[in-house]
Amino acid sequence: MIQLCMVKRGLRQLALIGLLMVSISSLGLSEFTTVKQADAFSAEAARPATCSAAPWEATATYSGDSEVSHQGKLWTARWWTTGEEPGTSASWGVWDARETCGNGGGRDEDGRFEPEPHSASNDTSCASSSCLHSALKNAVPGGRIVLEPGTYTGSFSSDAGGTSEQPIVIESRDAANPAVISGYSAGSGYALRVRGDHWIIRNLKLTNAQKGILLDHSNHTLVSGVEVFNIGYEAVHFRDGTSYSTIENSRIYNTGKTGPGFGEGVYVGSAEGASYDQNTHYNTIRGVIFGPNITAEHIDIKERSIGTLVENCTFYGEGISGANYADSFVDVKGSGAIIRNNTAYQNGNSVIVDAFQLHEIVPGWGISNEFSNNTVFLSDPDVYVIAAYGNTSATASQNTRSPVGNMYKGNVTVAP
């Protein structure tokens, strides 16, 4: 029976038709609460807020720096948003908890409340591979692994998990001279695998492994400012139930070195029949530069994945190989995905058949996907912007193709 399932995701509510209800309650959502910081500002500046900001509304649109009150807290939007409830994402989400209304808090020189500063007592500084192995094995909530400039060789992994208030951080000491995590070869292993929740992985280079970053059942994890390159298969994999996680402001190139048909940039979920939990939901891919020489799809969203958000990314098509049916920038087999505000370049690659594709691998999936405000530069007029194959479906709005040519194929509803 076809039923209407309302699925709530950060930035919007989606009506997904024909989906099996998937239990994701076990993932949980914790509220990030800032702590007051002592300061030397005047008593007037430190006076507790009275929740004078307007209450948050689910249907309202908020720009960056908008303030709302919600559930006894004052919140500030970091960027444009609509439909995302304050307190339902981790500390790097769109809403920044400024203070508990009625309680005091330290303000910075701009009059904004500051969270408690990071404690250096939880830092582990590493300059060797053996230190990194040990630090990952012994990581604890609130811990920070700081890598000095240099190359760390091995297959590095951690089963530890953080919390929404105390994520585990691994990052370079010097973001301008990032540490390099290198596997043993592009033919085997991974550079970094995380099998716990609430991690922040940032300002690192990862290379020379079969898989670059592997997130297994790692919910609410943020990957930011990384560079993943010279990888045997896929660069980044959200796998085994990983949900509510994000990769942002990163660069991926030179994948598929040992298996062109498996050289995806970001791989969300697992293929039907795999032994992993396919319920990889509400992950975000934001501000990532893909290519050149990504040999498979830049993003492959697998069947049984719900609500993947792809926004503000750039795709360079040089190198897409056609191996294992890789002939598009993004291939959507899941449902409720939102693909918006991206830019794609064919770069003269005649292998590319469509910019964005939808496929039905499992009956009832590949539906209710949205494509809006994407700009694609396709030198071949026969290449479609969006192609919905089989029983898949999508809504398209304000997408631009240059030069003119084919736009939509299949069950694609064009909205204003």
C-alpha positions in Angstrom: 0.0 0.0 0.0 1.3 3.4 -0.9 1.4 5.6 2.2 2.5 9.2 2.9 5.3 9.4 5.3 6.4 12.8 6.7 10.0 12.8 7.3 11.6 15.7 9.2 15.1 16.7 8.3 17.1 19.6 9.3 16.3 22.2 6.7 12.8 21.1 5.6 10.0 18.5 5.9 9.7 16.1 3.0 6.6 14.1 2.0 8.0 10.7 0.8 5.6 8.5 -1.0 6.1 4.8 -1.1 8.8 4.6 1.5 9.0 1.9 4.2 9.0 3.6 7.6 12.6 3.3 9.0 13.2 3.5 12.7 15.9 6.0 13.4 14.9 6.8 16.9 17.9 4.9 18.2 20.2 7.5 16.7 19.0 10.2 19.1 19.5 13.9 19.0 21.1 15.7 21.8 20.9 19.4 22.5 24.1 21.4 22.4 24.2 23.7 25.3 26.7 26.5 25.7 28.1 27.3 29.1 28.5 30.7 30.6 32.0 32.1 30.6 33.3 34.5 33.2 34.3 37.9 31.8 35.2 41.4 32.7 32.3 43.1 30.9 29.8 45.3 32.6 27.0 44.0 34.7 24.6 45.4 32.0 26.3 43.3 29.3 26.2 40.2 31.5 22.6 40.6 32.5 20.7 37.4 31.6 18.5 37.4 28.5 14.7 37.3 28.9 14.0 35.4 25.6 12.9 38.7 24.0 13.5 37.2 20.5 10.5 36.0 18.6 9.7 32.3 19.0 11.0 29.9 16.4 8.5 29.0 13.7 8.8 25.9 11.6 7.4 27.6 8.5 9.5 30.7 8.7 12.7 31.5 6.8 15.7 32.8 8.7 18.8 34.4 7.3 22.2 34.3 9.0 22.4 36.1 12.4 18.7 35.8 12.9 17.7 35.3 16.6 14.9 33.2 17.9 13.8 31.8 21.2 13.0 28.2 21.6 12.5 25.8 24.6 14.0 28.3 27.1 17.0 29.3 25.0 18.2 32.1 22.8 19.4 30.9 19.4 21.3 32.5 16.5 21.2 31.2 12.9 24.7 30.7 11.4 23.3 30.7 7.9 20.0 30.7 5.9 17.6 28.1 7.1 14.0 27.0 7.2 12.3 24.2 8.9 15.3 23.1 11.1 14.3 23.1 14.7 16.9 24.6 17.1 18.5 22.0 19.4 18.1 19.1 16.9 21.6 19.2 15.5 25.0 19.0 17.0 27.2 21.9 17.9 28.1 22.7 14.3 24.5 22.8 13.1 22.7 25.9 11.8 21.5 27.1 15.2 24.0 28.3 17.7 22.7 28.2 21.3 23.6 31.5 22.8 22.3 31.2 26.4 19.6 29.8 28.6 17.0 32.5 28.9 17.0 33.8 32.5 20.5 32.6 33.2 23.6 34.8 32.8 26.4 34.3 30.4 29.6 35.9 29.3 29.5 38.2 26.3 32.3 38.9 23.8 33.2 42.4 22.6 30.3 42.3 20.1 27.8 41.5 22.8 27.4 37.9 21.8 27.5 35.0 24.3 30.6 32.8 24.1 30.7 29.0 24.8 33.2 27.6 27.3 36.7 27.6 25.7 38.3 24.3 24.8 40.5 22.8 27.6 44.0 22.0 26.5 44.1 19.3 29.2 42.2 17.0 26.8 44.7 17.5 23.9 47.0 14.8 22.6 49.7 16.1 20.4 51.2 13.6 17.9 54.2 13.7 15.6 54.4 10.0 14.8 52.2 7.2 13.4 52.5 5.2 16.6 51.3 8.1 18.7 48.3 8.6 16.3 47.4 4.9 16.6 47.5 5.1 20.4 45.6 8.4 20.5 42.8 7.0 18.3 42.5 3.9 20.4 42.3 5.8 23.7 40.2 8.7 22.5 37.5 9.9 25.0 34.6 12.4 24.7 35.9 15.9 24.6 39.4 14.7 23.5 41.4 16.5 20.8 44.0 14.8 18.7 46.4 17.4 17.3 48.7 16.3 14.5 51.9 18.2 13.9 52.9 18.8 10.2 54.2 15.6 8.5 53.1 12.3 7.1 51.5 9.6 9.2 51.5 6.2 7.5 49.2 3.4 8.3 45.5 2.3 8.4 44.2 4.4 11.3 40.9 3.5 13.1 39.0 4.4 16.3 35.9 2.8 17.9 35.6 5.6 20.4 32.6 8.0 20.4 32.0 11.5 21.6 28.8 13.3 22.6 27.0 16.3 21.3 28.5 18.4 24.1 31.9 16.8 23.9 32.8 15.6 20.4 36.1 14.0 19.7 38.3 16.1 17.5 41.2 15.1 15.2 42.9 18.0 13.3 46.1 19.5 12.1 48.1 21.8 14.4 48.6 24.1 11.4 45.6 24.3 9.0 47.9 26.0 6.5 50.3 23.1 6.6 48.0 20.1 7.2 49.2 16.7 8.4 49.0 13.9 5.8 47.4 10.6 6.7 48.7 8.1 4.2 47.6 4.4 3.8 50.1 1.8 2.8 48.9 1.6 -0.8 45.9 2.6 -3.0 45.2 -1.1 -3.4 44.2 -1.9 0.2 42.9 -0.6 3.5 41.8 2.8 4.5 43.5 6.0 5.6 41.1 6.8 8.5 38.1 4.8 9.8 35.8 6.0 12.6 33.2 3.7 14.2 31.8 6.1 16.9 29.4 9.0 17.0 30.2 12.8 17.4 33.6 13.2 15.8 35.1 16.3 14.1 37.7 15.5 11.5 39.2 18.6 10.0 42.1 20.2 8.2 43.8 17.0 7.2 45.0 15.4 3.9 44.2 11.7 3.3 45.8 9.7 0.5 47.3 6.4 -0.7 44.7 4.0 0.5 41.9 2.0 -1.1 39.4 4.1 0.9 40.1 7.6 2.2 37.7 8.3 5.1 35.3 5.5 6.2 32.5 6.3 8.6 30.8 3.2 10.0 27.8 3.8 12.2 29.2 7.2 13.0 26.3 9.6 13.6 26.6 13.3 14.0 30.1 13.4 12.7 31.6 16.4 10.9 34.3 16.2 8.3 35.6 19.7 7.4 38.4 21.2 5.4 39.9 17.9 4.3 41.6 17.0 1.1 41.3 13.4 -0.1 43.2 12.2 -3.2 45.1 9.4 -4.9 42.6 6.8 -3.6 42.1 3.3 -5.0 38.3 3.2 -4.6 36.0 5.8 -3.1 37.3 8.8 -1.2 34.7 9.1 1.5 32.1 6.5 2.5 29.1 7.1 4.8 28.5 3.4 5.7 26.7 1.0 8.0 23.9 3.2 9.3 25.9 6.5 9.5 23.4 9.3 9.7 23.1 13.0 10.4 26.8 13.4 9.4 28.4 16.0 7.2 31.3 16.6 4.9 31.9 20.2 4.1 34.4 22.7 2.6 36.6 20.0 1.3 38.3 18.8 -1.9 38.2 15.3 -3.5 40.1 14.3 -6.6 42.1 11.4 -8.2 40.0 8.5 -7.1 39.5 5.0 -8.6 43.2 4.5 -9.0 42.8 0.7 -8.8 39.1 0.3 -9.6 37.6 3.0 -11.8 34.1 1.7 -11.4 34.3 2.1 -7.7 36.0 5.5 -7.5 33.2 7.6 -6.2 33.9 10.9 -4.5 31.4 10.4 -1.7 29.5 7.2 -1.3 26.3 7.3 0.8 25.0 3.9 2.1 25.6 0.4 0.7 24.3 -1.5 -2.3 21.4 -3.9 -1.9 22.6 -7.2 -0.5 25.6 -5.8 1.3 26.1 -6.9 4.9 26.0 -3.3 6.3 23.1 -1.4 7.7 21.7 0.5 4.6 19.7 3.0 6.7 22.1 6.0 6.2 19.8 9.0 6.6 20.0 12.8 6.5 23.7 13.1 5.7 25.0 16.4 4.2 27.6 17.1 1.5 28.2 20.8 1.4 30.7 23.0 -0.3 32.9 20.2 -1.6 35.0 20.5 -4.8 34.9 17.3 -6.7 37.5 16.4 -9.4 39.2 16.3 -11.7 39.8 12.5 -12.2 37.1 11.1 -10.0 36.5 8.0 -12.1 33.0 7.0 -10.9 30.1 9.3 -9.8 31.1 12.2 -7.7 28.3 11.3 -5.4 26.5 8.0 -5.3 23.4 7.9 -3.0 22.4 4.3 -2.5 19.0 2.7 -2.2 17.3 2.8 1.3 19.1 6.1 2.1 16.7 9.0 3.0 17.1 12.7 3.0 20.7 13.3 1.7 21.4 17.0 1.2 23.9 18.0 -1.5 24.5 21.8 -1.7 27.0 24.4 -2.8 29.3 21.8 -4.4 31.3 22.0 -7.6 31.8 19.1 -10.0 34.5 18.8 -12.6 33.7 16.0 -15.0 37.1 15.3 -16.4 37.9 11.7 -15.6 34.5 10.2 -15.1 35.2 6.8 -16.8 31.9 5.1 -17.6 33.1 2.0 -15.8 30.4 0.2 -13.8 27.8 2.6 -15.4 29.5 5.7 -14.0 28.2 8.4 -16.4 26.8 11.2 -14.2 27.9 13.6 -11.5 25.3 12.5 -9.0 23.4 9.2 -9.0 20.4 9.0 -6.6 18.9 5.6 -5.8 17.6 6.7 -2.4 14.6 8.9 -1.6 14.0 12.4 -0.3 17.3 13.8 -1.4 17.8 17.5 -2.0 20.3 18.6 -4.6 20.6 22.3 -4.7 22.9 25.3 -5.5 25.6 23.2 -7.2 27.7 23.8 -10.2 28.8 21.2 -12.7 31.2 21.2 -15.7 31.2 18.5 -18.3 34.8 19.5 -19.3 34.4 17.8 -22.7 33.9 14.4 -21.2 31.7 12.5 -23.7 31.1 9.7 -21.2 28.7 11.8 -19.2 25.1 11.0 -20.3 23.2 13.0 -17.7 24.3 15.6 -15.1 22.1 14.1 -12.4 20.5 10.6 -12.5 17.9 8.7 -10.6 17.6 4.9 -10.6 15.2 2.4 -9.0 17.3 -0.4 -7.6 14.7 -1.4 -5.0 11.0 -1.0 -5.8 9.6 2.1 -4.1 12.9 3.9 -3.8 14.5 6.6 -5.9 11.4 8.9 -5.4 10.5 12.3 -4.0 13.9 13.9 -4.8 14.4 17.6 -5.3 16.8 19.4 -7.6 16.9 23.2 -7.5 19.1 26.2 -8.5 21.8 24.0 -10.0 23.9 25.3 -12.8 25.4 22.9 -15.3 27.8 23.6 -18.2 27.2 20.8 -20.7 29.0 21.0 -24.0 26.9 18.2 -25.5 23.3 19.3 -26.1 22.1 15.7 -25.9 23.2 15.4 -22.2 20.2 15.8 -19.9 20.4 17.9 -16.7 18.1 15.4 -14.8 17.2 11.9 -16.0 14.7 9.9 -13.9 14.8 6.3 -15.0 12.2 3.6 -14.2 9.7 4.5 -11.6 11.9 7.2 -9.9 10.7 10.7 -9.5 12.0 14.2 -8.9 10.9 17.8 -8.7 13.0 20.4 -10.6 13.1 24.1 -10.0 15.3 27.0 -11.3 18.0 24.8 -12.8 20.2 26.4 -15.5 21.9 24.7 -18.4 24.6 26.3 -20.6 24.5 26.2 -23.5 20.9 25.3 -24.2 20.1 21.6 -24.7 18.2 18.7 -23.1 16.8 19.4 -19.6 14.7 16.7 -18.1 13.8 13.1 -18.9 11.4 10.8 -17.1 9.2 11.5 -14.2 10.5 15.0 -13.4 8.0 17.6 -12.3 9.1 21.2 -13.2 8.1 23.6 -10.4 8.4 27.5 -10.6 
